[in-house]
Amino acid sequence: MDIYKKLQILADSAKYDVSCASSGGEENYKEGALGCNHKSGICHTYTSDGRCVSLLKVLFTNFCVYDCSYCINRASNDIKRVAFSPRELADLTINFYKRNYIEGLFLSSGIMQNEDYTMELLIKALEILRFEYRFNGYIHLKLIPNASQRLIEKAIQLATRVSSNIEFPSSKSLKLLAPQKTKESVLLPLKTAKKLSLQKSQKPISMSTQMIIGATPESDFEILKTSSMMYKMKLLNRVYYSAYIPVSNEKNLPSIQTKPPLKRENRLYQADWLIRFYGFEYDELVETDQNLDLEFDPKTAWALKNLKHFPIEINRATKEELIRIPGIGIRGAHKILKARSFQALGFDELKKLGIRLKRAKYFITAKGKYCGVQHFYPETIAKSLKQSQRRQLSFFDDATLWGEL
């Protein structure tokens, strides 16, 4: 089989892994038109300095001895199986790089023969790139669970970022849908990466994981609790949440007719952001064994449940108080803190600073003035917010999913 055909199959097989932003869209070629969204396996991610880089996102192979119920590449699924050789994968990456198609590589794989055999092939491909081609670009490598410690350490030293998919927040669900994986085998590569990063002689390594949303009964509370625990243990830089896409009618999975819970996925990303950057605890954002509110973003939902903290006078609030106001983000808080050192701020001054008052006005006073609702109750504020959302014109189905928290 020629390498381009392999690329089509293995790039399409990689699209279900969301540990980098996008790839594997449906082909929409139109003669005479600009652009083509074919299954080329090009995706995008962001580096630590904020740059957006294009990556070749591909599996090394879709052969797999594991039979995970939720996976399109599971052993029991009747699909066409192909594999790159280490040389083919390295050459393909370099050729794409030289043509300016990509700036790096996102490499995952099914398990061919056994875990160590697969890990050795991935390492060989990376060694060709790093040492023969002297490629110093971005490489995100998906580590293989149950591979030997020696191989995991070697792989980590070759990659820029590594990840190991936890898949589900509980061992019970992992055992049910992925019986050949254990939580310990998935976490061990991340623990190894953390250990190596702490050594002064080693370069820092970025770590991530993926959790599937909606395939199992765990609540958002359990999901965010697991994510928070791993953040506090310094095992991860971030968690990617993936709305479950039905690829099987296996009895332990939701109906094949079930739509992916995309809004729930988005709410989890918003809550995760608040935990990582805004100082929120997971149990502030969602009640025990419950899911996040789908109608309001997590910060607005929290504010409506905690009106005792509001309204906040914008000219006296600390940074920590400002960033908890719906509609005011970290950049907005910095603008307010800087501007009020010169003058007291009213609503007109806040507008000039670019502060989004559509939500914030219900939770603040400025120079003692309040411009929200007549009766300061959760029900009246929620009603006004809903009316505001319905009036807002947007290209999206729900404009409240986007914009500053």
C-alpha positions in Angstrom: 0.0 0.0 0.0 1.3 3.5 -0.9 2.2 5.9 1.9 -0.6 8.4 1.0 -3.3 5.7 1.4 -1.8 4.8 4.8 -1.9 8.5 5.8 -5.5 8.8 4.9 -6.5 5.7 7.0 -4.3 6.5 10.0 -5.0 10.3 10.1 -8.8 9.5 10.0 -8.3 7.0 12.8 -6.5 9.6 15.0 -9.4 12.2 14.8 -11.1 10.8 18.0 -8.2 11.8 20.2 -8.8 15.5 21.2 -5.5 16.0 23.0 -4.7 18.5 20.3 -7.3 20.7 18.8 -8.6 19.3 15.5 -8.2 17.0 12.5 -9.9 14.5 10.4 -12.8 16.6 9.0 -15.0 15.3 6.2 -13.9 16.1 2.7 -15.7 19.0 1.1 -13.8 19.6 -2.2 -15.5 21.8 -4.8 -14.0 22.3 -8.2 -12.9 26.0 -8.7 -13.1 26.8 -5.0 -10.3 27.8 -2.6 -9.4 25.4 0.2 -10.1 21.7 0.9 -10.9 20.1 4.2 -9.7 16.6 3.4 -8.6 14.0 5.9 -5.0 15.0 5.8 -4.4 14.8 9.5 -3.4 18.4 10.0 -4.4 19.8 13.4 -3.5 22.8 15.5 -2.2 23.3 19.0 -0.8 26.2 21.1 2.7 26.3 22.6 3.5 27.7 26.0 4.4 31.1 24.5 0.9 31.4 22.9 1.9 30.5 19.3 -0.6 28.4 17.2 1.3 25.6 15.5 0.2 23.1 12.8 0.8 19.4 13.5 0.7 16.2 11.5 -1.8 14.3 13.7 -1.6 10.6 12.9 -1.6 7.1 14.4 1.5 5.0 13.9 -0.8 2.0 13.4 -4.5 1.1 13.9 -3.6 -2.5 14.7 -4.5 -3.0 18.3 -4.6 -6.0 20.7 -6.8 -4.0 23.1 -10.6 -4.3 22.7 -11.8 -1.0 24.3 -15.5 -0.8 23.6 -15.5 3.0 22.8 -12.6 2.9 20.4 -12.9 2.7 16.6 -9.6 0.8 16.4 -10.6 -1.9 18.9 -9.4 -5.4 18.1 -12.9 -6.8 17.5 -13.8 -4.1 15.0 -13.7 -5.1 11.3 -11.7 -2.2 9.7 -8.8 -2.0 7.3 -5.5 -2.3 9.3 -2.3 -0.6 8.3 1.0 0.6 9.9 3.8 2.9 9.1 7.4 1.8 9.5 9.5 4.2 11.6 11.3 5.3 8.5 8.0 6.1 6.6 6.7 8.1 9.5 9.8 10.1 10.0 10.2 10.8 6.2 6.5 11.8 5.9 6.9 14.3 8.8 10.0 15.8 7.4 8.6 16.1 3.9 5.5 17.8 5.3 7.7 20.1 7.4 9.9 21.1 4.4 6.7 22.0 2.4 5.6 24.2 5.3 2.4 22.1 5.8 3.3 21.5 9.5 5.5 22.7 12.3 5.4 19.5 14.4 4.0 16.0 15.0 1.2 14.6 17.1 1.8 10.8 17.3 -0.4 8.2 18.8 -0.8 4.5 18.1 -2.7 1.3 18.6 -1.0 -1.6 20.4 0.7 -3.8 17.8 1.8 -7.3 19.2 2.5 -5.9 22.7 3.1 -2.6 24.5 6.9 -2.7 24.5 7.1 -3.6 20.8 4.9 -0.7 19.9 6.8 1.7 22.2 10.1 0.7 20.6 8.7 1.5 17.1 7.6 4.9 18.2 11.0 5.6 19.8 12.7 4.5 16.6 10.7 7.0 14.5 11.4 9.8 17.0 15.2 8.9 17.0 15.3 9.2 13.2 13.6 12.6 13.4 15.7 13.9 16.3 19.2 12.5 15.5 19.2 11.7 11.8 17.2 14.7 10.5 18.1 16.9 13.5 14.5 17.9 13.8 14.1 20.2 16.8 10.4 21.0 16.4 7.4 20.2 18.5 6.5 16.5 19.0 3.6 15.4 21.1 3.8 11.7 21.8 1.0 9.5 23.2 2.7 7.1 25.7 1.7 3.5 25.7 0.1 2.1 28.9 1.9 -0.9 30.4 5.1 -0.2 28.4 8.3 -0.8 30.4 9.7 2.0 32.5 12.9 2.1 30.5 11.1 2.7 27.3 8.8 5.3 28.8 11.8 7.3 30.1 13.5 7.1 26.7 10.3 8.3 24.9 9.9 11.2 27.3 13.4 12.5 26.6 12.6 12.6 22.8 9.3 14.4 23.0 8.2 18.0 23.6 4.9 17.0 25.2 3.6 13.6 26.3 0.2 12.3 27.3 -1.5 9.2 28.5 -5.3 8.9 28.2 -7.1 8.3 31.5 -10.3 8.0 29.5 -12.7 7.7 32.5 -12.6 9.2 36.0 -13.3 5.9 37.8 -11.5 2.6 37.8 -14.9 0.9 37.6 -15.8 2.4 34.2 -12.3 1.8 32.9 -12.5 -1.9 33.8 -16.0 -2.1 32.2 -15.1 -0.5 28.8 -11.3 -1.0 28.6 -10.6 -4.2 30.6 -6.9 -4.4 29.5 -6.2 -0.9 31.0 -5.9 0.0 34.6 -5.7 3.4 36.2 -2.3 2.6 37.5 -1.0 1.7 34.0 -2.3 4.9 32.6 -1.0 7.1 35.4 2.4 5.5 35.6 3.8 7.2 32.4 2.6 10.6 33.7 4.3 10.0 37.1 7.5 9.0 35.2 7.3 12.2 33.2 6.9 14.3 36.4 9.8 12.5 38.1 12.1 13.2 35.1 11.0 16.9 34.9 12.0 17.4 38.5 15.6 16.4 37.7 17.7 19.5 37.0 19.5 17.9 34.2 16.3 17.2 32.3 14.2 19.6 30.2 10.7 20.4 31.5 8.1 18.2 29.8 4.4 19.2 29.3 1.8 16.5 30.2 -1.8 16.1 29.3 -4.6 13.5 29.2 -8.1 12.9 27.8 -11.4 12.0 29.4 -14.4 10.8 27.5 -17.7 12.5 28.5 -21.0 10.8 28.3 -20.0 7.2 27.7 -20.3 6.3 31.4 -22.5 7.5 34.3 -19.9 9.6 36.2 -21.1 13.1 37.0 -19.3 16.4 36.2 -18.5 16.6 39.9 -16.5 13.3 39.7 -14.8 14.3 36.5 -13.6 17.7 37.8 -12.6 16.1 41.1 -10.3 13.7 39.2 -8.9 16.6 37.1 -8.3 18.8 40.2 -6.5 16.0 42.0 -4.1 15.4 39.1 -3.5 19.2 38.8 -2.6 19.4 42.4 -0.3 16.3 42.1 1.4 18.2 39.2 0.8 15.2 36.9 -0.8 17.3 34.2 -0.6 20.6 32.5 -4.2 20.2 31.2 -7.1 17.8 30.7 -8.8 17.4 27.3 -12.5 16.6 27.5 -14.0 14.6 24.6 -17.8 14.3 24.1 -18.5 10.6 23.5 -19.1 9.9 19.8 -20.9 6.6 19.3 -18.8 4.2 17.2 -20.2 0.9 18.6 -23.5 -0.5 19.8 -21.8 -2.5 22.5 -24.2 -3.2 25.4 -22.3 -1.2 28.0 -22.3 2.0 25.9 -25.0 4.6 25.3 -27.3 4.2 22.3 -25.7 4.6 18.9 -28.4 7.2 18.3 -27.2 9.4 21.2 -25.9 12.8 20.1 -22.5 13.8 21.5 -22.9 15.9 24.7 -21.1 18.9 23.1 -22.5 21.6 25.4 -21.6 19.5 28.5 -18.1 19.2 27.1 -17.8 22.9 26.7 -19.0 23.6 30.2 -16.3 21.2 31.5 -13.7 23.1 29.6 -15.0 26.4 31.1 -15.0 25.0 34.6 -11.5 23.5 34.1 -10.2 26.9 33.1 -11.7 28.5 36.2 -10.0 25.8 38.4 -6.6 26.3 36.7 -6.5 30.1 36.3 -9.2 31.7 38.5 -8.7 30.0 41.8 -12.0 28.2 42.0 -12.3 24.8 43.6 -14.2 22.1 41.8 -16.7 21.7 44.6 -17.5 25.4 44.3 -18.6 25.0 40.7 -20.7 21.9 40.9 -22.6 20.1 43.7 -21.7 16.6 44.8 -22.7 14.0 42.2 -24.3 16.7 39.9 -23.5 18.0 36.5 -22.7 21.6 35.5 -25.5 23.9 34.6 -26.0 23.8 30.8 -28.0 27.1 30.7 -25.3 29.4 32.3 -21.5 29.2 32.2 -20.0 27.9 35.4 -18.9 31.3 36.8 -22.4 32.8 36.2 -24.1 29.7 37.7 -21.8 30.0 40.8 -22.5 33.8 41.2 -26.3 33.2 41.0 -25.9 30.6 43.9 -23.7 32.9 45.9 -25.4 36.3 45.7 -24.3 37.0 49.3 -20.9 38.0 47.8 -22.6 40.5 45.4 -22.9 43.3 44.3 -19.2 44.1 44.5 -18.1 47.7 44.3 -15.7 47.8 41.4 -13.5 50.6 42.9 -12.8 48.6 46.1 -12.7 45.0 44.9 -9.4 43.0 45.1 -8.1 41.2 42.0 -9.4 37.9 43.4 -12.9 39.3 43.8 -12.9 41.0 40.4 -12.1 37.8 38.5 -15.0 36.0 40.1 -17.5 38.5 38.6 -19.2 37.0 35.6 -18.1 38.8 32.4 -14.8 40.0 33.9 -11.7 38.0 33.1 -8.1 38.3 34.2 -7.2 40.9 31.5 -10.4 42.9 32.4 -9.4 42.8 36.1 -5.9 44.1 35.3 -7.4 47.0 33.3 -9.7 48.0 36.1 -6.9 47.8 38.7 -4.7 50.0 36.6 -7.3 52.5 35.6 -8.8 53.1 39.1 -5.4 54.1 40.4 -6.0 57.3 38.5 -9.7 57.9 39.0 -12.9 56.3 40.4 -14.6 54.2 37.7 -18.2 54.5 36.8 -20.1 52.4 34.2 -19.1 54.8 31.4 -15.4 54.4 32.2 -15.9 50.6 32.4 -17.4 50.6 28.9 -14.4 52.6 27.6 -12.1 50.0 29.1 -13.8 47.4 27.1 -15.4 45.6 30.1 -18.3 43.4 29.0 -21.2 44.7 31.1 -23.9 42.5 29.6 -23.4 40.0 32.5 -21.2 42.0 34.9 -23.8 44.8 35.5 -26.0 42.4 37.5 -23.1 41.7 40.0 -21.3 45.1 40.5 -21.7 48.6 41.6 -19.6 51.5 40.2 -19.3 54.6 42.3 -22.1 53.2 44.4 -24.5 52.9 41.4 -26.2 49.6 40.5 -27.5 49.1 36.9 -28.8 45.6 37.2 -32.3 44.4 38.1 -34.9 46.1 40.3 -35.1 43.2 42.7 -31.8 41.6 43.6 -32.8 38.0 43.7 -31.3 34.9 41.8 -34.6 34.4 39.9 -34.9 37.9 38.6 -31.2 38.1 37.6 -31.4 34.7 35.9 -34.5 35.8 34.0 -32.8 39.0 32.8 -29.7 37.0 31.7 -31.9 34.5 29.8 -33.7 37.3 28.0 -30.4 39.0 27.1 -29.1 35.7 25.7 -32.2 35.2 23.5 -31.8 38.7 22.1 -28.1 38.3 21.3 -27.5 37.6 17.6 -24.8 35.0 17.0 -23.4 32.6 14.4 -23.5 30.0 17.2 -26.4 28.1 18.7 -25.6 29.3 22.1 -23.6 32.5 22.3 -23.0 32.1 26.0 -20.6 29.3 25.4 -18.1 31.8 23.9 -16.4 34.9 25.2 -14.8 35.9 28.5 -15.9 34.2 31.6 
